[in-house]
């Protein structure tokens, strides 16, 4: 009986990874195709910049309330419906010629993706056994890196043989394929019956959950410190990445081919990091993976931020990408094993809302700084800020104040 259950758990995990892998590749194909579509329609780099602001804006719209519903509804069916919904919207983008409508549809897609991320995190926490979560997350990081490498490559090949509109339409079909895979996954128990949502006003339910998250935050300070570490690091990384192309072209004076090769090096670093994590998952303590990886990611960003030649930038890119795979694997495992399973949707979504707000502000600030001062100075200062945040939070973690923050360490070994 135990053997049959283990085989079922393994097959379900493979199906979930397959759906995630298809989505990861599709996301990159969609991003590149959408960027080119908008650039061709508007003829302005600023029009493309707006796309990068839509994702954090979508998270701010959805994350404040999404977790309240994710924890109380059938997550398997929600994942399925969101995949179908995104697939239809992507197909609409493929046939529209109105740029304003493209922005509106893209915003809806990013909103659905934001809800889907929270739902998937909660669902996989219930699906995957505790002892297998770190290895599962390592596979997940490997698929993310595969999407990072294969997505642009597939997009490039498709652009050779067909149009941008057809590429976007194919991406819409990939969401439908992902939904068919999700359909084969089992349903999981929910926090409370769906009837609770109808018995309470939406505002009352949200207020109740905000109080619950605030109580968790006050009583689990070390978890909050680790969340802050990764969240602020991702805020800085996103802001720095927004100037990546401009930094490479204007500061490093790279050609289009050299810039493409630099991005490929980052992808290779992520793949190598994920593969290394797969081999070391059982040997390394999760806390070491998160904090040690974060320090080395910051070293990679500083190396890149102060680079003046291609080799130095490539070394920084490889280092930060390699250990970013470790951080994401360790952090996902940390959250799944430290945050109460029945609250994970609410906590991750509300913390994600704060991260989205900071990302939006940081992206605007670094962009304005680059215009006023210089691209190199703004990137260099941003990388130092990321490193400083990591060092400060590491010191707070090593020297905690009070006994209430010891809770998480017992759950993440």
Secondary structure, 3 states (H helix, E strand, C coil): CHHHHHHHHHHHHHHHHHHHHHHHHHHHHHHHHHHHHHHHHHCCHHHHHHHHHHHHHHHHHHHHHHHHHHCCCCHHHHHHHHHHHHHHHHHHHHHCCCHHHHHHHHHHHHHHHHHHHHHHHHHHHHHCCHHHHHHHHHHHHHHHHHHHHHHHHHHHHHHHHCCHHHHHHHHHHHHHHHHHHHCCCCCCCCCCCCHHHHHCCHHHHHHHHHHHHHHHHHHCHHHHHHHHHHHHHHHHHHHHHCCHHHHHHHHCCCCHHHHHHHHHHHHHHHHHHHHHHHHHCCCCCHHHHHHHHHHHHHHHHHHHHCCCCHHHHHHHHHHHHHHHHHHHHHHHHHHHHHCCHHHHHHHHHHHHHHHHHHHHHHHHHHHHHHHHCCHHHHHHHHHHHHHHHHHHHHHHHHCCCCCHHHCHHHHCC
